[in-house]
């Protein structure tokens, strides 16, 4: 998985054969950081530019070589041969996400080269997970809620899973024992780490605000926060999804006009508060209200963000998915392994109540080894 944080590739080798309700078994995990040139090109391709077709094709080749390195690393760590692996789920790198726009269908674009990955790894590759849902009238995102339900759902406790990568998304998991028969609900909340990372890199040179230490030294500016919250996406009703097409550095610079005197670390504190607020707002109207909020993605490692979320959510318990035995940095990669299995088994991977599509669909395309 390489997500909207655009910092590198996270991979897991998982045994998903269990049918007894237990969590999947992670046999190995690996994470490889992008080199600065590739990261810069992937970020640049999020906005219109020169010679995009040529550049995106070469970026896809480079990205897939990173994927292949991660696959090789996983096999080596687990002492497993390629022939023992049923499939690789390779999501690709989202560079444009405009579902339901322009011609009512819109599009979503993930840079990928699954044929090259199958060639390099000698394993079946499942890719292109989002486009079928978009073709069926959906948002194509988020796709992780059915996986969250399968792994983190509980019979007695109402829960929510908050996935905070570059963009944040939420899955609501009411307890069946509570008599709830509501459809599965999940949607994008707004920015996750994308704005915080961009601002931190711009002013400190660091790729991200480690543990949120820099933001914790600043103070939230209420007027700037209100200006940031005045974005139509936040008020939009689900189903909804977003990406770097909207929440990016130009978006932030536009909203910083008139706030030039605010110290950089105060802007960082305000951006962190914005992410916490967006996540809290997503849970505001949930029925039933979750008693426990499980956080995964890089946001789970940001202590300042976790504190702000706890404050915003009052009495709800906010904790990492590590408390349930799954490293927060492995959840999304594991989710796309699960989605790849759904494709291989010809089972649906999307949920219409989440994406707004006309119905559940079998997602992805298979590239044979």
Secondary structure, DSSP 4 states (H G I P E B T S, - for coil): ---TT-SEEEEEEEE----SSPPPEEEEEEEEEPPHHHHHHHHHTTS--TTHHHHHHHHHHHHHHHHHHHHHHHHHHHT--GGG---EE---EEEEEEET-TTTTEEEEEE--HHHHHHHH-S-EEE--SHHHHHTTS------HHHHHHHH--SSS-EEEEEESSEEEEEEE--GGGT--PPPEEEEEEESSHHHHHHHHHHHS-SS-GGGHHHHTS---HHHHHHHH--HHHHSPSS----TTTSSHHHHHHHTTT-TTS-HHHHHHHHHHHHHHHHHHHHHT-SSPPSEEEEESGGGG-HHHHHHHHHHTTTSEEEEGGGGTS-TTTHHHHHHHHHHHHHHTT-----HHHH--SS-----EEE--
